[in-house]
Amino acid sequence: MASSSSRVASLRLLLISLVVTTLFNIVLAGKFYQEFDVTWGDGRGKILNNGDLLTLSLDKASGSGFQSKNEYLFGKIDMQLKLVAGNSAGTVTAYYLSSKGSTWDEIDFEFLGNLSGDPYILHTNVFSQGKGNREQQFYLWFDPTADFHTYSILWNPQRIVFSVDGTPIREFKNAESIGVPFPKSQPMRIYSSLWNADDWATRGGLVKTDWTQAPFTASYRNFKADACIWSSGSSSCSSTSTSPSATSSSSAAGSWMSQELDSTSQERMRWVQKNYRIYNYCSDTKRFPQGLPPECNMS
């Protein structure tokens, strides 16, 4: 009898734990109308499904875009995207963090469309104090138009890591010790837009947007930010703690603040870079005849 009672008690505890965890994750994931504003596009950006889905569309008259209500200074940002299907040549879906001003910081994902059957190009870049020119480009190992996939930015004082479905594809380390500025003092908002860039996006502008395929649509869901929110000149992460605000869903809150790539993650990143990276500015000696940027010489 005692054994039966203890089993019932254990089951109750498990159920309570599951309910609390589920509620916690729902709160943390947030709703798009709570976290973002559609900022341009004259109705082409839509928040749907009670705030769980956001879509951007592009036609010949205009694209569309949104931005986060909050500014962040360090964090781990996840967003699931499903990109424009079919003939997406000439279109660009941009998803990035950026500050304002002439010496802005920026961390970029850009998805360059292509003809039906040809792969998307995932373009990444890092700007610090208004200077970019740090492009790396990749093909993806799946069809990014068939389903949603998670694109993540880890940004802490030591490094920036770009990941796709949990697999790191690029790491930009803090190289201030050798004179390379690093984004660490300017809070950034999250932005995304879908726009026409057929003057350069596909094969250097040779392939133009086919407007008979419009409207083009990209979809977003499951936004999550383990992050320090910047408001009124101060961070939600106290100076004595790396714990993020209530937006955190990490069981070890704030672990991302000092996170680095372990050996397994480094191996997975090397696999992606060996098999799917198609451009690396650190290998482009023709572009930098006076010598590669100093961070390229870091191990």
Buried (B, 14 or more C-beta within 10 A) or exposed (E): EEEEEEEEEEEEEEEEEEEEEEEEEEEBBBBBBEBBBBEBBEEBBBBEEEBBBBBBBBBEEBBBBBBBEBBBBBBBBBBBBBBBBEBBBBBBBBBBBBBEEEEBBBBBBBBBBBBEEBBBBBBBBBBBBEBEEBBBBBBBBEEBBEEBBBBBBBBBBBBBBBBBBEBBBBBBBBBEEEEBBBBBEBBBBBBBBBBBBBEEBBEEEEBEBBBEBBBBBBBBBBBBBBBBBBEEEEBBBEEEEBBBBEBBBBEEBBBBBEBEBEEEBEEBBEEBBEEBBEEBBBEEEEEBEEEBBEBBEEE
